[in-house]
Amino acid sequence: MPALYVMIPAAVLLVGIALYIFFKAVDGGQYDDLDSPAHSILFDDQDPNHTDAVKPPPRDPHD
């Protein structure tokens, strides 16, 4: 029983610290853009403008 007098306040303190870190990350913009990092891995680093997948317009045969 005396162990509960130590463990409960320690658990409450750990939850408080975790909540503080979570809200600080949210306020700092950590979770603002979740899509760009996932899509950036799909593009090749050697093509910074991501133009490899874009087809050029068809040429005019009269030029």
MIVEX-806070 format. One record per residue: residue number from 0; residue in three letters; chain; x, y, z of N, C-alpha, C in turn. Coordinates in Angstrom, 1 decimal, always signed. Last residue first. Example, Ala and Ser with C-alpha at 12.3 -4.5 7.8 and 13.67 -1.06 7.14 Angstrom:
2
  resi  resn  chain     n_u     n_v     n_w    ca_u    ca_v    ca_w     c_u     c_v     c_w
     1   SER      A   +12.8    -2.2    +7.1   +13.7    -1.1    +7.1   +12.9    +0.0    +7.9
     0   ALA      A   +13.2    -5.7    +7.8   +12.3    -4.5    +7.8   +13.2    -3.3    +7.8
***
This chain:
63
  resi  resn  chain     n_u     n_v     n_w    ca_u    ca_v    ca_w     c_u     c_v     c_w
    62   ASP      A    +6.4   +22.9   -88.1    +7.5   +23.8   -87.6    +8.8   +23.4   -88.2
    61   HIS      A    +4.5   +21.1   -88.7    +4.7   +22.1   -89.7    +5.8   +23.1   -89.3
    60   PRO      A    +4.0   +19.4   -86.5    +4.8   +18.9   -87.6    +5.1   +19.9   -88.7
    59   ASP      A    +4.4   +20.5   -83.3    +3.7   +20.8   -84.5    +4.5   +20.3   -85.7
    58   ARG      A    +4.7   +18.1   -80.6    +5.3   +19.1   -81.6    +4.4   +19.3   -82.8
    57   PRO      A    +2.9   +18.0   -77.6    +3.2   +17.4   -78.9    +3.8   +18.5   -79.8
    56   PRO      A    +4.6   +18.9   -74.5    +3.5   +19.1   -75.5    +3.9   +18.5   -76.8
    55   PRO      A    +6.1   +16.3   -72.5    +6.2   +17.6   -73.2    +5.0   +17.7   -74.2
    54   LYS      A    +4.8   +15.0   -69.5    +5.0   +14.8   -70.9    +5.1   +16.2   -71.6
    53   VAL      A    +6.2   +14.6   -66.3    +5.4   +15.5   -67.2    +5.8   +15.3   -68.6
    52   ALA      A    +7.9   +13.2   -64.8    +6.6   +12.6   -65.1    +5.7   +13.4   -66.0
    51   ASP      A   +10.1   +14.9   -64.5   +10.2   +13.7   -65.2    +8.9   +13.1   -65.6
    50   THR      A    +9.9   +17.2   -63.0    +9.4   +17.3   -64.4    +9.5   +16.0   -65.1
    49   HIS      A   +10.7   +18.2   -60.4    +9.7   +17.1   -60.6    +9.1   +17.1   -62.0
    48   ASN      A   +12.7   +19.9   -60.0   +11.5   +20.5   -60.4   +10.4   +19.5   -60.6
    47   PRO      A   +14.9   +18.3   -59.3   +14.3   +19.1   -58.3   +13.0   +19.8   -58.7
    46   ASP      A   +15.9   +15.4   -59.8   +15.0   +16.2   -60.6   +14.3   +17.1   -59.6
    45   GLN      A   +17.3   +13.9   -58.1   +18.0   +14.5   -59.2   +17.2   +15.3   -60.1
    44   ASP      A   +15.5   +12.8   -56.3   +16.3   +14.0   -55.8   +17.0   +14.6   -57.0
    43   ASP      A   +12.3   +11.9   -57.4   +13.7   +11.7   -57.5   +14.5   +13.0   -57.1
    42   PHE      A    +9.5   +11.4   -55.2   +10.2   +12.2   -56.3   +11.7   +11.9   -56.2
    41   LEU      A    +8.6   +10.1   -53.0    +8.2    +9.6   -54.3    +8.9   +10.2   -55.5
    40   ILE      A    +9.2   +11.6   -50.8   +10.0   +10.4   -51.0    +9.7    +9.8   -52.4
    39   SER      A    +7.2   +13.5   -50.7    +8.5   +13.9   -51.2    +9.4   +12.7   -51.5
    38   HIS      A    +4.9   +12.5   -49.6    +5.0   +12.6   -51.0    +6.4   +12.9   -51.5
    37   ALA      A    +5.5   +12.7   -46.9    +5.1   +11.4   -47.4    +5.2   +11.4   -49.0
    36   PRO      A    +6.0   +15.4   -46.5    +7.1   +14.5   -46.3    +6.7   +13.1   -46.9
    35   SER      A    +3.3   +16.5   -47.2    +4.5   +16.8   -48.0    +5.7   +15.8   -47.7
    34   ASP      A    +1.4   +15.8   -45.2    +1.4   +15.2   -46.5    +2.7   +15.4   -47.3
    33   LEU      A    +1.4   +17.2   -42.8    +1.7   +15.8   -42.8    +1.8   +15.1   -44.1
    32   ASP      A    +2.0   +20.1   -41.5    +2.0   +19.5   -42.8    +2.4   +18.0   -42.8
    31   ASP      A    +1.7   +20.4   -38.7    +1.0   +21.3   -39.6    +0.9   +20.6   -41.0
    30   TYR      A    +2.9   +19.3   -36.4    +1.9   +18.5   -37.2    +1.1   +19.3   -38.2
    29   GLN      A    +4.5   +21.3   -35.4    +5.1   +19.9   -35.7    +4.2   +19.1   -36.6
    28   GLY      A    +4.0   +23.8   -34.4    +3.7   +23.5   -35.8    +4.3   +22.1   -36.3
    27   GLY      A    +4.0   +24.4   -31.8    +5.2   +24.7   -32.6    +5.1   +24.4   -34.0
    26   ASP      A    +1.7   +23.3   -30.8    +1.8   +24.8   -30.9    +3.0   +25.2   -31.7
    25   VAL      A    +2.5   +20.6   -30.8    +1.3   +21.0   -31.6    +1.4   +22.6   -31.8
    24   ALA      A    +4.6   +20.6   -29.0    +4.8   +20.2   -30.4    +3.7   +20.7   -31.3
    23   LYS      A    +3.2   +21.3   -26.7    +4.2   +22.2   -27.2    +4.6   +21.9   -28.6
    22   PHE      A    +1.5   +19.2   -26.4    +0.9   +20.5   -26.7    +2.0   +21.5   -27.2
    21   PHE      A    +3.5   +17.1   -25.8    +2.5   +17.0   -26.9    +2.0   +18.4   -27.3
    20   ILE      A    +4.7   +18.1   -23.4    +5.5   +17.9   -24.7    +4.6   +17.8   -25.9
    19   TYR      A    +2.4   +18.1   -21.7    +3.1   +19.3   -22.0    +3.9   +19.2   -23.3
    18   LEU      A    +1.8   +15.3   -21.7    +0.8   +16.3   -22.3    +1.5   +17.6   -22.6
    17   ALA      A    +4.1   +14.3   -20.4    +3.8   +13.9   -21.8    +2.8   +14.9   -22.4
    16   ILE      A    +3.9   +15.6   -17.9    +5.0   +15.9   -18.8    +4.7   +15.5   -20.2
    15   GLY      A    +1.5   +14.3   -17.0    +1.6   +15.8   -17.2    +2.7   +16.2   -18.1
    14   VAL      A    +2.3   +11.7   -16.9    +1.2   +12.1   -17.8    +1.3   +13.6   -18.1
    13   LEU      A    +4.2   +11.9   -14.9    +4.6   +11.5   -16.2    +3.6   +11.8   -17.2
    12   LEU      A    +2.6   +12.7   -12.7    +3.7   +13.6   -13.2    +4.1   +13.2   -14.6
    11   VAL      A    +1.0   +10.4   -12.4    +0.4   +11.7   -12.8    +1.4   +12.7   -13.3
    10   ALA      A    +3.0    +8.6   -11.7    +2.3    +8.4   -12.9    +1.6    +9.7   -13.4
     9   ALA      A    +3.8    +9.7    -9.2    +4.8    +9.6   -10.3    +4.1    +9.4   -11.6
     8   PRO      A    +1.4    +9.5    -7.7    +1.9   +10.9    -8.1    +3.0   +10.8    -9.2
     7   ILE      A    +1.4    +6.6    -7.7    +0.3    +7.4    -8.3    +0.8    +8.8    -8.6
     6   MET      A    +3.8    +5.7    -6.4    +3.5    +5.4    -7.8    +2.4    +6.3    -8.5
     5   VAL      A    +3.6    +6.5    -3.8    +4.7    +7.0    -4.6    +4.4    +6.8    -6.1
     4   TYR      A    +1.4    +5.3    -2.7    +1.6    +6.7    -2.4    +2.8    +7.4    -3.2
     3   LEU      A    +1.8    +2.7    -3.4    +0.8    +3.5    -4.2    +1.0    +5.0    -3.9
     2   ALA      A    +3.5    +1.8    -1.5    +4.1    +2.0    -2.8    +3.1    +2.8    -3.7
     1   PRO      A    +2.0    +1.3    +0.8    +2.8    +2.5    +0.7    +3.4    +2.8    -0.7
     0   MET      A    +0.8    -1.2    +0.0    +0.0    +0.0    +0.0    +0.9    +1.3    +0.0
***
